[in-house]
Amino acid sequence: MKADRLSDVVVGAAGAAAGTVVDPRQGLARLRAALTARTLATVAAGLVAGFLLARSRRRA
């Protein structure tokens, strides 16, 4: 995956998650279609990195 497409993938996954709130049945179908294993791993890694960064700044 190219680095310039990473933001597009993350925004697409976030949009699909937001759609789940509005219309749960259709939103879940779109969320499943949008998330691939690579996308899920990238988003999870970003969340973990963000958590660790926020935690380190809080302790400082």
N, C-alpha and C positions, 0 to 999 in steps of 0.2 A: 504494500500500500504506500502510495506517495504521501509525503508529509503535507502537501497542500490540499489533499482530499480529506485529511483527518478531521478538519473542522466541519466539513460537509457531513461526514458520517455522524459525528457527535450531535450536530444540530438536528439531523434527521431522526436520530434515536430519541432525542429530547422532545421533538415535535410529536413523535408517535406516542411517547409516554404522556404528554399533555393531552393528546386526543383521547386517551383512555379515560381521563376524568370526565370529559364531555359526553362521550358515547362509549360506555365500557365494552360492549360486545364488539363493535367495529374497531375500537381502539386497540383491544387486545389482539385482534387479527392483524392489524397493521404493525403492532409492536413485534409480534412474532415474525412477520415477514421482514421487518427492517433489521432485526438483530441477527447477525451471524456470529459464529464463534469468535472471529477476529474482532468484530466490533464490541462484543460483550467483554472480551479480555481487555481491550483498549480502554473502554469506559470504566471497568473495574480498577484497572491500574491507575487511571486518573483520579478516581475517587480515593483510593488508598494513599496516593501521593499527596493529594490535597488535605486529607485528614492528618497525615504525619506532619506536613508543613504547618498546618494550623495548630497542631498540638505542640510542636517545638516552639512556635512563636508565643504561645500562651504561657509556657513555663519560663520563658526568658524575662 
